[in-house]
Amino acid sequence: QVQLVESGGGLVQAGGSLRLSCAAPSLNFRTMAWYRQAPGKERELVARIRERGLIEYLDSVKGRFTISRDNTKTTLTLQMTSLKPEDTAIYYCFANTWTTIYWGQGTQVTVSS
C-alpha cells in the first residue's frame, strides 16, 4: 500500500534550521503538503504544493519555510529556517490522488528558546 515516510524532525534552538523530508511511492499525487499540530491545537496547513507547482504557505511561516517536490513528485521537502518556539509541533506529510488521501505518521519538531 501507499506509505508516506517522514524524516528530519528533531530539536533545534530558536533561529536554527531543519529540513523535513517525506518519501512516497511513485504515484501520480495531485497535491502534497505539510501540516502540523501542536498540543491542544487543531491541525493546520503549513505549506502545500500542487501538481503544476502552485504553492501556498501559512502566513506565519512565509519567508522562513520553503516547500518543494522532486522531479517525480514523490518526495516532499520542507526547508525550515529562522525557527521559532511557536513552530514546535508534530509535522505531518500529506498527499492525495484524485480519489485517496494519505498521511505520514508525523515527525516531531521542537524549537527551544
N, C-alpha and C positions, 0 to 999 in steps of 0.2 A: 504494500500500500504506500501511498504518498506519505512521506515523513519529512518534516522540516527540522533541521538540525542546527542549533544555535551555538555560538561560541563568542568569547570575547568579554564577557562580563567580569566584574571584579571590583576591587576597592581602589579608589583614587582620591587624591586631595583636590579640593576646590581649585579651579584653574587648570587642572590637568586634562588629559585626553584619554579616550578609549575608542576602540574600533570593534564594533559588533558585526558578526557575520552570520548569515543564515544560508545553509546549503539545502537545496531541494532537488528532487528528481527532474529529469529533462521533460517536463510537461509544458504545455502552452498556457502558462499562467497569464491571466489578463492584468491583474494588479498584484503588486507586492507592497507590503507596508510594515512599519514598526509601530507597535502600540506599547504603552507602559501602564503600569498600575502600582500606585503607592498604597501603603497600608491605610485602610479606611476610606479610600477614594475609588471612584469609578475608573475603569479602564479608559484611556484616552488615546486618540490617534496622534502619534508623534510625527510621522512622515509617511508619505505614500508616493509611489511612482507607478504610473500606468504603462500599459503595453507600448504606447508610442512615445513615452518619455515625459509626459506631463507629471509634474511634481508639486506636491503640497506639503507644507510644514505647519506644525503647531506654532502659533505666534511666539511663544516663549522660547523656542529653540531656533528661530530664524537667525541666520548669520553665525550660528555656532555648530549646528549639525548639518551633515550632508548625506543624503541617501543616494545610492547608486545600484545598478544592476550590471551583471556581466553580459557578454555578447549572447549567451544562450538564454538569458533572462531567468536563470535558475539559481543564481547566487545573489543574495541581497546583502548589502553592506550599509552600516550606519557609522559614519565617522563623527565622533563627538569631541568637540573641543570646548575650552573655557567652561568646563563643567561646574555646576553649582550644586550645593546641598539639596536644593529642591528638585534636582534631576534624579535623586535617589528613588528607585523603583525597580520592579521586575519588568524587563523589556521582552516583548513577545513578537516573534516573526509571524506574519500573516501572508497568505497567498490565496488566490481564488482562480478557478477556471470559470467557464460560463455557468456551470451548474453546482460547483462544490467549493467550499471554503476549507482552508487548512490552517492550523495553528501550530507553532512550536511550543515547546514545554516551558519556555521562559528562561531568561538569564538575568541574574541579579546584578544591578549596578548600584554601588554605594559610594557617595561622594561625601567626604569628610570636610569639616570646616578647617 
